[in-house]
């Protein structure tokens, strides 16, 4: 499950393995090994992955099914605008 989440989240953000590896400070081979389920990322790396993808570690591990977007550093007006966009998308 974790290997699939890493791959799907990476692809959803139009990142290749090299780009993700660079953001995490690891090698492309590490990312490839995680995605191929050869090895598991460390707890520290799992936390970094979750931060890069703006999801919770529970989501990464398949404990939560919903994906969350961290907007804590955005102004309230922007968050309100994003909520409206999401509401509009759900209504379609």
Buried (B, 14 or more C-beta within 10 A) or exposed (E): EBBEBBBEBBEEEEBEBEBBBBBBEBEBEBBBBBBEEEEEBEEEBBEBBBEBBBBBBEBBEEEEEEEEEEEEEEEEEEEEEEEEEEEEEEEE
